[in-house]
Amino acid sequence: MRHLLLAFALLPACTSFPQVDAAKSSLSADAVAPALLTAEELALLMGDPALAEVAGETAAARAARLRARADALRAQ
């Protein structure tokens, strides 16, 4: 739970990076904006062992998928 609170506390700080501002301004009105990470994804990325498996997906597979998603967003 404290990891989740920390994640929510850091969320506003994460949105102040120039890359985020540039990404926001480059999205057109009809483009689909990438979704923010869910609390579940934040906890997994922070290494919360309580979320080792979510919906049959192992923590390693989910982390790899999230890394790939982050890389794809950076490449845009």
ChimeraX commands (.cxc) that place a marker at each C-alpha (Angstrom):
marker #1 position 0.00,0.00,0.00 radius 0.5
marker #1 position 2.79,2.44,0.77 radius 0.5
marker #1 position 4.24,1.81,-2.70 radius 0.5
marker #1 position 0.92,2.79,-4.22 radius 0.5
marker #1 position 0.80,5.98,-2.17 radius 0.5
marker #1 position 4.36,6.76,-3.23 radius 0.5
marker #1 position 3.43,6.18,-6.87 radius 0.5
marker #1 position 0.50,8.57,-6.64 radius 0.5
marker #1 position 2.70,11.13,-4.91 radius 0.5
marker #1 position 5.28,10.92,-7.71 radius 0.5
marker #1 position 2.75,10.98,-10.55 radius 0.5
marker #1 position 2.50,14.80,-10.77 radius 0.5
marker #1 position 6.29,15.04,-10.83 radius 0.5
marker #1 position 6.44,12.58,-13.73 radius 0.5
marker #1 position 4.15,14.74,-15.86 radius 0.5
marker #1 position 6.45,17.77,-15.68 radius 0.5
marker #1 position 9.22,16.32,-17.86 radius 0.5
marker #1 position 9.78,18.08,-21.22 radius 0.5
marker #1 position 9.33,14.78,-23.09 radius 0.5
marker #1 position 5.84,14.41,-21.62 radius 0.5
marker #1 position 4.94,17.99,-22.56 radius 0.5
marker #1 position 6.22,17.40,-26.10 radius 0.5
marker #1 position 4.26,14.17,-26.39 radius 0.5
marker #1 position 1.09,15.88,-25.18 radius 0.5
marker #1 position 1.47,18.71,-27.68 radius 0.5
marker #1 position 2.18,16.35,-30.59 radius 0.5
marker #1 position -1.04,14.39,-30.16 radius 0.5
marker #1 position -3.78,15.43,-32.55 radius 0.5
marker #1 position -7.39,15.75,-31.43 radius 0.5
marker #1 position -8.38,12.48,-33.06 radius 0.5
marker #1 position -5.33,10.52,-31.92 radius 0.5
marker #1 position -5.66,7.98,-29.17 radius 0.5
marker #1 position -3.55,9.12,-26.26 radius 0.5
marker #1 position -1.60,6.42,-24.42 radius 0.5
marker #1 position -3.28,5.48,-21.17 radius 0.5
marker #1 position -1.62,6.24,-17.86 radius 0.5
marker #1 position -0.33,3.27,-15.96 radius 0.5
marker #1 position -2.89,1.63,-13.75 radius 0.5
marker #1 position -2.23,1.27,-10.04 radius 0.5
marker #1 position -1.69,-2.42,-10.74 radius 0.5
marker #1 position 0.99,-1.68,-13.35 radius 0.5
marker #1 position 2.71,0.83,-11.08 radius 0.5
marker #1 position 2.84,-1.68,-8.25 radius 0.5
marker #1 position 4.26,-4.32,-10.58 radius 0.5
marker #1 position 6.93,-2.00,-11.92 radius 0.5
marker #1 position 7.84,-1.09,-8.35 radius 0.5
marker #1 position 8.34,-4.79,-7.58 radius 0.5
marker #1 position 5.32,-5.45,-5.36 radius 0.5
marker #1 position 5.37,-9.25,-4.76 radius 0.5
marker #1 position 1.62,-9.27,-4.11 radius 0.5
marker #1 position 1.08,-8.81,-7.84 radius 0.5
marker #1 position 3.28,-11.67,-9.02 radius 0.5
marker #1 position 0.54,-12.91,-11.32 radius 0.5
marker #1 position -2.34,-10.87,-12.67 radius 0.5
marker #1 position -4.96,-12.54,-14.83 radius 0.5
marker #1 position -2.68,-15.47,-15.60 radius 0.5
marker #1 position 0.19,-13.29,-16.80 radius 0.5
marker #1 position 3.44,-13.74,-14.91 radius 0.5
marker #1 position 5.14,-10.74,-13.42 radius 0.5
marker #1 position 8.11,-11.16,-15.77 radius 0.5
marker #1 position 5.89,-11.31,-18.86 radius 0.5
marker #1 position 3.90,-8.28,-17.76 radius 0.5
marker #1 position 7.05,-6.31,-16.95 radius 0.5
marker #1 position 8.49,-7.18,-20.37 radius 0.5
marker #1 position 5.27,-6.07,-22.05 radius 0.5
marker #1 position 5.29,-2.79,-20.12 radius 0.5
marker #1 position 8.94,-2.18,-21.03 radius 0.5
marker #1 position 8.11,-2.78,-24.70 radius 0.5
marker #1 position 5.17,-0.37,-24.42 radius 0.5
marker #1 position 7.39,2.29,-22.84 radius 0.5
marker #1 position 10.02,1.81,-25.56 radius 0.5
marker #1 position 7.37,2.14,-28.27 radius 0.5
marker #1 position 6.06,5.36,-26.70 radius 0.5
marker #1 position 9.58,6.77,-26.51 radius 0.5
marker #1 position 10.19,5.93,-30.18 radius 0.5
marker #1 position 7.16,7.94,-31.35 radius 0.5
marker link #1:1,2 radius 0.2
marker link #1:2,3 radius 0.2
marker link #1:3,4 radius 0.2
marker link #1:4,5 radius 0.2
marker link #1:5,6 radius 0.2
marker link #1:6,7 radius 0.2
marker link #1:7,8 radius 0.2
marker link #1:8,9 radius 0.2
marker link #1:9,10 radius 0.2
marker link #1:10,11 radius 0.2
marker link #1:11,12 radius 0.2
marker link #1:12,13 radius 0.2
marker link #1:13,14 radius 0.2
marker link #1:14,15 radius 0.2
marker link #1:15,16 radius 0.2
marker link #1:16,17 radius 0.2
marker link #1:17,18 radius 0.2
marker link #1:18,19 radius 0.2
marker link #1:19,20 radius 0.2
marker link #1:20,21 radius 0.2
marker link #1:21,22 radius 0.2
marker link #1:22,23 radius 0.2
marker link #1:23,24 radius 0.2
marker link #1:24,25 radius 0.2
marker link #1:25,26 radius 0.2
marker link #1:26,27 radius 0.2
marker link #1:27,28 radius 0.2
marker link #1:28,29 radius 0.2
marker link #1:29,30 radius 0.2
marker link #1:30,31 radius 0.2
marker link #1:31,32 radius 0.2
marker link #1:32,33 radius 0.2
marker link #1:33,34 radius 0.2
marker link #1:34,35 radius 0.2
marker link #1:35,36 radius 0.2
marker link #1:36,37 radius 0.2
marker link #1:37,38 radius 0.2
marker link #1:38,39 radius 0.2
marker link #1:39,40 radius 0.2
marker link #1:40,41 radius 0.2
marker link #1:41,42 radius 0.2
marker link #1:42,43 radius 0.2
marker link #1:43,44 radius 0.2
marker link #1:44,45 radius 0.2
marker link #1:45,46 radius 0.2
marker link #1:46,47 radius 0.2
marker link #1:47,48 radius 0.2
marker link #1:48,49 radius 0.2
marker link #1:49,50 radius 0.2
marker link #1:50,51 radius 0.2
marker link #1:51,52 radius 0.2
marker link #1:52,53 radius 0.2
marker link #1:53,54 radius 0.2
marker link #1:54,55 radius 0.2
marker link #1:55,56 radius 0.2
marker link #1:56,57 radius 0.2
marker link #1:57,58 radius 0.2
marker link #1:58,59 radius 0.2
marker link #1:59,60 radius 0.2
marker link #1:60,61 radius 0.2
marker link #1:61,62 radius 0.2
marker link #1:62,63 radius 0.2
marker link #1:63,64 radius 0.2
marker link #1:64,65 radius 0.2
marker link #1:65,66 radius 0.2
marker link #1:66,67 radius 0.2
marker link #1:67,68 radius 0.2
marker link #1:68,69 radius 0.2
marker link #1:69,70 radius 0.2
marker link #1:70,71 radius 0.2
marker link #1:71,72 radius 0.2
marker link #1:72,73 radius 0.2
marker link #1:73,74 radius 0.2
marker link #1:74,75 radius 0.2
marker link #1:75,76 radius 0.2
view
